[in-house]
Amino acid sequence: MNELKIPRRMTTALVNSLTAGVVPRIGLEHVAVGRRAEIESILCDLDNIAEGGAAFKLITGKYGSGKSFLLQMIRNYAMDRGFAVADADLSPERRLVGTKGQGLATYKELLSHLSTRTRPDGGALEAILQKWISSLQQKIMQEQGIDPGNTAFAAEVEKEIYAVASDMRSLVHGFDFAKVLAAYWNGHKLGDEDLKQDALRWLRGEFATRTESRKALGVGVIIDDDNWYDYMKLWAEFSAAIGYKGLLLFIDEGVNLYKITNSVSRQSNYEKLLTMFNDTMQGKAEHLGIFLGGTPQFVEDHRRGLFSYEALRSRLVAGRYGFAAPGNFSGPIIPLEMLSSEEILVLLQRLRDIHALHYGYPSALTDEQLVHFMEEASSRLGAEELLTPRELVRDFMDLLHTLHGNPEASFASLVGERTGKSDKGKDPSMDDLLAEFEL
């Protein structure tokens, strides 16, 4: 533990988030265990996206199994390697399609959480546009030797703006997207803050009517429930054009689509999901990755899940030989199995050491006590039917807080004495302990 070097800001985020049962935004690499094959599969997808391809992955697992953790891990990895990322949780108010603006609400959520390496906590939209304009200005100065004070400078920058924008005009809604980008540049050039803000409002999907948009920007369309996904494809192309490796969308809580009671509305959302799948698989989207988290029931239920929509079921279901290789994650679905007992032990060891580092005390819990805690949690929660990493972690953090805040308390008084068997009076080895523990 003495060799553990983690910044205070990071240990604070880890301790607070894990105690609350939520996934921390930072420091995940210090508590990540297992999932190597799953992560390597997704990293291959990221390489393809960076080369101009696209990807669609469904991360499935029961509540608390680590879906959100894995999505957050990939999100952080992607930002560090030059991707723009955006994330949103689906809910009754945020869907893929809706009659009351639920699809647009998802777009707005994604845009508000748009993040990059320099803006990892969201709100990166304006920073991305500013960086783009600054890089174009630097390019003009370096390649053409034109000073910003020169009257020709703005015209040359404008040429570069329209060079990027013209590539987008052939795409669906690309012309209007390019026009709004040009309006943002004009606001920047003229010092017209209102024009810049109008452009940003349009890009964030905040214009309510076409009339309002036409009056402010001269653009006769707005981002709405029907077309928001088309603009996500444009954002992906634009991100790649200005120096990012692509755009990744992380959409969690897919089970909220399964929970839609109206069958027509539910099928409409599945149809939109089919469009996303087809676009990424058939080359109709570039530099775009879509990662959706959901429960197995959300996917496999033939009455209300994705498999109830035949066009999706036929694309998502594993092939004849896919079931024979559980470690094969080349398909669109990545099912998360529960962590092994060895992996959970490693996780608890890391949490023990991080907690001690954060609060500045020497950790006294032994590995044998950690295994005993695992046994007690398993028997109390109903073993493998209910025991998930989230529940284990939250209980363990509570235990650590109690032991640290109450010096008179002991591990044995809180968890109980271990009654495991030993061979001829000897203390059992770690392998013996783990063998006795059945997760």
C-alpha positions in Angstrom: 0.0 0.0 0.0 2.9 2.4 0.8 3.9 2.3 -2.9 0.4 3.3 -4.1 0.6 6.8 -5.7 -2.8 8.2 -6.6 -3.6 12.0 -6.5 -5.9 13.1 -3.8 -8.4 14.4 -6.3 -8.6 10.9 -7.8 -8.9 9.0 -4.5 -11.7 11.4 -3.5 -13.6 10.7 -6.6 -13.1 7.0 -6.3 -14.1 6.8 -2.6 -17.2 9.1 -3.0 -18.5 7.5 -6.1 -18.0 3.8 -5.1 -19.5 4.5 -1.7 -22.6 5.9 -3.5 -22.8 2.9 -5.8 -22.1 4.9 -9.0 -19.3 4.8 -11.5 -16.5 7.4 -11.0 -15.6 9.6 -13.9 -11.8 9.4 -13.2 -9.4 6.9 -11.7 -11.1 3.8 -13.0 -7.8 2.3 -14.1 -6.9 1.9 -10.4 -9.9 -0.3 -9.7 -10.4 -2.1 -13.0 -10.1 -5.9 -12.9 -11.0 -8.5 -15.5 -12.7 -7.5 -18.8 -9.4 -7.7 -20.7 -10.9 -9.6 -23.6 -13.9 -7.3 -23.8 -11.8 -4.2 -23.7 -9.4 -5.4 -26.3 -12.4 -6.2 -28.6 -13.7 -2.6 -28.2 -10.2 -1.2 -28.7 -10.1 -2.9 -32.1 -13.4 -1.1 -33.0 -11.8 2.2 -32.0 -8.9 1.6 -34.3 -11.4 1.0 -37.2 -13.3 4.1 -36.3 -10.1 6.2 -36.3 -9.5 4.9 -39.9 -12.9 6.1 -41.0 -15.0 3.1 -40.1 -17.9 2.8 -37.7 -19.0 0.4 -34.9 -22.1 -0.6 -33.0 -21.8 -2.6 -29.7 -24.4 -3.7 -27.2 -22.9 -4.2 -23.7 -25.2 -6.5 -21.8 -25.3 -7.6 -18.2 -27.6 -7.6 -15.2 -27.9 -4.6 -12.9 -24.6 -4.0 -11.1 -22.5 -6.3 -13.3 -20.2 -3.6 -14.6 -21.9 -2.3 -17.8 -21.6 1.4 -16.8 -18.1 0.8 -15.5 -16.9 -0.7 -18.8 -18.5 2.1 -20.8 -16.8 4.7 -18.7 -13.5 2.9 -19.0 -13.7 3.0 -22.8 -14.9 6.6 -22.7 -11.8 7.7 -20.7 -9.5 5.6 -22.9 -11.0 7.1 -26.1 -10.6 10.7 -24.9 -6.9 10.1 -24.0 -6.3 8.9 -27.5 -7.9 11.8 -29.4 -11.6 10.9 -29.8 -14.5 13.2 -29.0 -17.0 11.4 -26.8 -20.6 12.0 -25.7 -22.7 10.1 -23.2 -26.3 10.0 -22.1 -28.6 7.7 -20.0 -31.9 6.8 -21.5 -35.0 7.5 -19.4 -38.7 8.0 -19.9 -37.9 11.5 -21.0 -34.9 10.5 -23.2 -35.5 8.0 -25.9 -34.3 7.5 -29.5 -37.7 8.5 -30.9 -40.7 10.1 -29.2 -43.8 12.2 -29.8 -42.9 14.7 -27.0 -39.4 15.5 -27.9 -37.7 12.5 -26.2 -35.4 11.9 -29.1 -34.3 15.5 -29.2 -33.8 15.4 -25.4 -31.3 12.5 -25.9 -29.5 14.6 -28.5 -29.3 17.6 -26.1 -28.0 15.4 -23.4 -25.3 14.0 -25.6 -24.3 17.4 -26.8 -24.2 18.8 -23.2 -21.8 15.9 -22.3 -19.7 16.3 -25.4 -16.1 15.8 -24.1 -12.5 15.8 -25.2 -9.2 15.2 -23.5 -8.9 18.9 -22.6 -12.6 19.1 -21.6 -13.3 15.7 -20.0 -16.3 16.8 -18.0 -18.6 17.8 -20.8 -19.5 21.2 -22.3 -16.8 20.9 -25.0 -19.0 22.1 -27.9 -17.7 25.7 -28.0 -14.2 24.7 -27.1 -14.1 22.4 -30.1 -15.3 25.2 -32.4 -12.8 27.6 -31.0 -10.0 25.1 -31.3 -11.0 24.6 -34.9 -10.9 28.3 -35.8 -7.6 28.8 -33.9 -6.0 25.9 -35.8 -7.2 27.3 -39.1 -5.8 30.7 -38.2 -2.4 29.1 -37.3 -2.4 27.2 -40.6 -2.9 30.4 -42.6 -0.1 32.2 -40.7 2.3 29.3 -41.1 1.6 28.1 -44.6 0.8 31.5 -46.3 2.7 33.9 -44.0 -0.3 36.2 -43.7 -0.6 38.2 -40.5 -3.9 38.4 -38.6 -3.9 42.2 -39.2 -3.8 41.7 -42.9 -7.1 42.4 -44.7 -6.7 39.1 -46.6 -6.4 37.0 -43.4 -10.1 36.7 -42.7 -10.9 35.8 -46.3 -8.3 33.0 -46.3 -9.6 31.6 -43.0 -13.1 31.7 -44.5 -11.9 29.6 -47.5 -10.6 26.9 -45.1 -13.9 27.1 -43.2 -15.9 26.4 -46.4 -13.4 23.7 -47.5 -14.4 21.6 -44.4 -18.0 22.6 -44.7 -18.3 21.8 -48.4 -17.3 18.1 -47.7 -20.4 18.0 -45.4 -22.8 19.4 -47.9 -23.2 16.1 -49.7 -24.4 14.5 -46.5 -28.0 14.5 -45.2 -28.6 18.0 -43.7 -24.9 18.7 -44.4 -25.6 22.0 -46.2 -27.5 23.5 -43.2 -24.9 22.2 -40.8 -22.1 23.9 -42.8 -24.2 27.1 -43.0 -24.4 27.2 -39.2 -20.7 26.6 -38.8 -20.1 29.5 -41.2 -22.4 31.7 -39.1 -20.4 30.8 -36.0 -17.2 31.9 -37.8 -18.8 35.2 -38.9 -19.9 35.9 -35.4 -16.3 35.2 -34.3 -14.8 37.4 -37.0 -17.2 40.3 -36.5 -17.2 40.1 -32.7 -21.0 39.5 -32.9 -21.6 37.5 -29.7 -25.4 37.2 -30.5 -24.6 35.5 -33.8 -22.2 33.1 -32.2 -24.7 32.2 -29.5 -27.5 31.7 -32.1 -25.2 29.3 -33.9 -24.4 27.4 -30.7 -28.1 27.2 -29.8 -28.9 25.8 -33.2 -26.1 23.2 -32.9 -27.4 22.2 -29.4 -30.9 21.7 -30.8 -32.4 24.6 -28.8 -34.4 26.3 -31.6 -38.1 25.5 -31.2 -39.3 26.6 -34.7 -38.0 26.8 -38.2 -39.2 30.4 -38.4 -37.0 31.3 -35.4 -34.1 29.6 -37.0 -34.6 31.3 -40.3 -34.8 34.7 -38.7 -31.6 34.2 -36.6 -29.4 32.3 -39.0 -31.1 32.1 -42.4 -31.4 28.4 -42.0 -34.8 26.9 -42.6 -34.4 23.6 -40.7 -33.9 22.8 -37.0 -32.6 19.7 -35.2 -35.6 17.8 -34.0 -36.9 14.3 -32.9 -36.8 13.0 -36.5 -33.4 14.1 -37.6 -31.2 14.3 -34.5 -29.3 11.1 -35.3 -28.4 12.5 -38.8 -26.7 15.4 -37.1 -24.8 13.0 -34.9 -23.3 11.5 -38.1 -22.4 15.0 -39.2 -20.7 15.6 -35.8 -18.7 12.5 -36.3 -17.5 13.6 -39.8 -16.8 17.1 -38.5 -14.8 15.8 -35.5 -12.6 13.8 -37.8 -12.2 16.7 -40.3 -10.9 19.0 -37.6 -8.3 16.6 -36.0 -10.1 14.2 -33.7 -10.1 10.5 -34.4 -13.9 10.3 -34.5 -17.0 10.6 -32.2 -18.1 7.9 -29.8 -21.6 7.9 -28.3 -22.1 6.0 -25.0 -25.8 5.4 -24.4 -26.6 3.6 -21.1 -29.8 2.3 -19.5 -31.2 0.9 -22.8 -33.6 -1.1 -20.6 -35.8 2.1 -20.6 -36.7 1.3 -24.2 -37.8 -2.2 -23.1 -40.0 -0.5 -20.4 -42.0 1.5 -23.0 -45.5 0.2 -22.5 -46.9 1.4 -25.9 -45.9 -1.2 -28.4 -46.0 1.2 -31.4 -43.7 3.6 -29.6 -41.4 0.8 -28.5 -41.2 -0.5 -32.0 -40.4 3.0 -33.3 -37.4 3.2 -31.0 -36.2 -0.3 -32.1 -36.6 0.8 -35.7 -34.3 3.8 -35.0 -31.8 1.5 -33.3 -31.9 -0.7 -36.4 -31.1 2.4 -38.5 -28.1 3.1 -36.3 -26.9 -0.5 -36.5 -27.3 -0.7 -40.3 -25.5 2.7 -40.8 -22.5 1.6 -38.8 -22.3 -1.9 -40.3 -22.9 -0.9 -43.9 -20.5 2.0 -44.1 -23.2 4.7 -44.1 -21.6 6.4 -41.1 -17.9 7.3 -40.8 -15.7 7.9 -37.7 -18.7 7.0 -35.5 -19.0 4.6 -32.7 -22.2 3.7 -30.8 -22.0 1.8 -27.5 -25.3 0.9 -25.9 -25.6 -0.6 -22.4 -28.6 -2.7 -21.3 -29.8 -5.8 -19.5 -30.0 -9.3 -21.1 -33.8 -9.1 -20.8 -33.8 -5.8 -22.8 -32.1 -7.7 -25.6 -33.3 -11.2 -25.5 -37.0 -11.0 -24.4 -38.9 -12.2 -27.5 -42.1 -10.4 -26.4 -40.8 -6.8 -25.6 -37.0 -6.9 -26.0 -34.9 -6.2 -29.1 -35.4 -9.8 -30.2 -39.2 -9.0 -30.5 -38.2 -6.9 -33.5 -37.3 -9.5 -36.1 -35.0 -7.3 -38.2 -32.9 -6.6 -35.1 -33.0 -10.1 -33.8 -31.7 -11.6 -37.0 -28.8 -9.1 -36.9 -27.9 -9.4 -33.2 -28.3 -13.1 -32.5 -25.1 -15.1 -32.4 -24.4 -17.4 -35.4 -24.4 -21.2 -35.3 -20.8 -21.3 -34.0 -20.8 -18.1 -31.9 -22.2 -19.9 -28.8 -19.3 -22.3 -28.8 -16.8 -19.5 -28.1 -17.9 -17.4 -25.1 -14.7 -15.3 -25.3 -15.5 -14.3 -28.8 -16.6 -10.6 -28.8 -16.4 -9.9 -32.5 -20.2 -9.8 -32.8 -22.4 -6.8 -32.0 -23.2 -8.0 -28.5 -20.7 -8.1 -25.6 -22.3 -10.1 -22.7 -20.6 -9.4 -19.4 -20.1 -12.5 -17.2 -19.7 -12.1 -13.5 -16.2 -11.5 -12.2 -14.4 -14.5 -10.9 -13.6 -14.9 -7.2 -10.0 -14.2 -7.9 -10.9 -11.0 -9.7 -13.2 -9.8 -6.9 -10.4 -10.5 -4.4 -8.1 -8.3 -6.4 -10.7 -5.6 -6.6 -11.2 -5.6 -2.8 -7.5 -5.5 -2.3 -7.3 -2.3 -4.4 -10.2 -0.7 -2.6 -8.7 -1.5 0.8 -5.4 0.2 -0.2 -7.1 3.2 -1.9 -9.3 3.8 1.2 -6.2 3.6 3.5 -4.2 5.9 1.2 -7.1 8.5 1.0 -7.6 8.7 4.8 -3.9 8.2 5.7 -3.9 5.1 7.8 -2.1 1.8 7.7 -4.5 -0.9 6.4 -4.9 -3.8 8.7 -7.3 -6.0 6.8 -5.7 -9.2 5.6 -6.5 -11.1 2.4 -8.0 -13.9 4.4 -10.5 -11.4 5.9 -11.3 -10.1 2.4 -12.2 -13.7 1.4 -14.3 -14.0 4.5 -16.1 -10.8 3.6 -16.8 -12.2 0.2 -18.3 -15.4 1.7 -20.5 -13.5 4.1 -21.7 -11.2 1.4 -22.5 -14.1 -0.9 -24.5 -16.0 1.8 -26.3 -12.8 2.8 -27.3 -11.6 -0.6 -28.3 -14.9 -2.0 -25.1 -16.0 -3.8 -24.9 -15.7 -7.5 -28.5 -14.9 -8.1 -28.2 -11.4 -6.5 -24.5 -10.8 -5.8 -23.0 -8.3 -8.2 -19.7 -6.2 -8.1 -21.8 -3.0 -7.4 -23.3 -4.6 -4.2 -20.1 -6.0 -3.0 -18.2 -2.8 -3.5 -20.8 -0.6 -1.8 -21.0 -3.0 1.2 -17.2 -3.2 1.4 -16.8 0.6 1.3 -19.4 0.9 4.1 -17.3 -1.6 6.1 -14.1 0.3 5.5 -15.8 3.6 6.5 -17.2 2.0 9.7 -13.8 0.5 10.7 -12.0 3.7 10.1 -14.6 6.0 11.8 -15.0 3.7 14.8 -11.7 2.5 16.3 -13.5 0.4 18.8 -15.1 -1.7 16.0 -13.4 -4.8 14.7 -13.7 -6.8 11.5 -14.8 -9.8 13.5 -17.5 -7.8 15.4 -18.9 -6.5 12.1 -18.5 -9.5 9.7 -18.2 -12.3 12.2 -15.5 -14.9 12.8 -14.5 -17.2 10.0 -15.4 -20.9 10.4 -13.7 -22.2 7.3 -11.9 -25.6 7.5 -8.1 -25.9 7.6 -5.9 -28.9 6.9 -4.5 -30.5 10.1 -4.8 -27.3 12.0 -2.9 -25.2 9.5 -4.1 -22.0 8.2 -5.6 -22.5 4.8 -3.8 -21.1 1.8 -5.3 -18.3 -0.4 -6.0 -20.9 -3.1 -7.9 -23.0 -0.5 -9.8 -20.0 0.7 -10.9 -19.1 -2.9 -11.7 -22.7 -3.7 -14.1 -22.7 -0.7 -15.7 -19.4 -1.8 -18.4 -20.1 -4.5 -19.6 -16.9 -6.2 
